[in-house]
Amino acid sequence: MKLTYTAKSGKLKGLHHVPYKAKNGLFVVSKDRFSRNYIYVKTIEEAYQHLKAGLKIRMQYENKPASLIQLSSLQVEI
């Protein structure tokens, strides 16, 4: 499975973002931007299950700060 996001506005408009991996090597899903609410998962498939439940995933372009993106804004390739 592959998740990508293409920014629709701002300085990164048109650029493709990929899931962000935290320092511990895990993907981050959350309901909001506060780290106390982060859920760390090992695989994109696990992250996708959380996305279907209404959480968001942190996505990043190169070394720019990561953003929380909801499922409806992502391109999903199975």
C-alpha positions as CSV (number, residue, x, y, z in Angstrom):
1,M,0.0,0.0,0.0
2,K,1.2,3.5,-0.8
3,L,-0.2,6.8,0.6
4,T,0.7,10.2,-1.0
5,Y,-0.6,13.7,-0.7
6,T,-0.2,16.5,-3.2
7,A,-0.3,20.0,-1.6
8,K,-3.1,22.1,-3.1
9,S,-1.9,25.6,-1.9
10,G,1.0,27.4,-0.3
11,K,4.7,27.2,-1.0
12,L,4.6,23.4,-1.5
13,K,1.7,23.5,-3.9
14,G,1.9,20.6,-6.4
15,L,4.6,18.7,-4.4
16,H,4.1,15.1,-3.4
17,H,4.3,14.4,0.3
18,V,4.9,10.9,1.8
19,P,4.1,9.5,5.3
20,Y,6.4,10.9,8.0
21,K,8.5,8.5,10.0
22,A,9.3,9.6,13.6
23,K,12.8,9.2,15.1
24,N,11.7,5.8,16.4
25,G,11.0,4.7,12.8
26,L,7.3,4.5,13.2
27,F,4.5,6.3,11.3
28,V,2.3,8.8,13.3
29,V,-1.5,9.1,13.2
30,S,-3.5,11.4,15.4
31,K,-6.8,13.2,15.9
32,D,-4.9,16.6,16.3
33,R,-1.5,18.1,16.3
34,F,-0.7,17.5,20.0
35,S,2.0,14.9,20.6
36,R,0.1,13.5,23.6
37,N,-2.5,12.2,21.2
38,Y,0.0,10.6,18.7
39,I,-0.4,6.9,17.9
40,Y,2.7,5.3,16.5
41,V,2.2,2.4,14.1
42,K,4.7,0.1,12.2
43,T,3.0,-0.2,8.8
44,I,1.1,1.9,6.4
45,E,-1.7,-0.7,6.5
46,E,-2.1,-0.1,10.3
47,A,-2.1,3.7,9.7
48,Y,-4.8,3.2,7.0
49,Q,-7.0,1.4,9.5
50,H,-6.7,4.5,11.8
51,L,-7.4,6.8,8.9
52,K,-10.6,4.9,8.1
53,A,-11.6,5.5,11.7
54,G,-11.3,9.3,11.3
55,L,-7.7,10.0,12.4
56,K,-5.1,11.8,10.3
57,I,-1.6,10.9,9.3
58,R,1.5,13.0,9.4
59,M,2.8,13.6,5.9
60,Q,6.0,15.3,4.9
61,Y,7.8,16.7,1.8
62,E,11.5,16.2,2.0
63,N,12.8,17.8,5.2
64,K,10.0,20.3,5.6
65,P,7.8,20.1,8.7
66,A,5.2,17.3,8.6
67,S,1.4,18.1,8.4
68,L,-1.6,16.1,9.5
69,I,-3.6,15.0,6.5
70,Q,-7.0,13.3,6.5
71,L,-7.9,10.3,4.4
72,S,-10.1,12.2,1.9
73,S,-7.1,14.3,0.8
74,L,-4.8,11.4,0.2
75,Q,-4.1,9.3,-2.9
76,V,-4.2,5.6,-1.9
77,E,-2.6,2.9,-4.0
78,I,-3.3,-0.7,-3.0
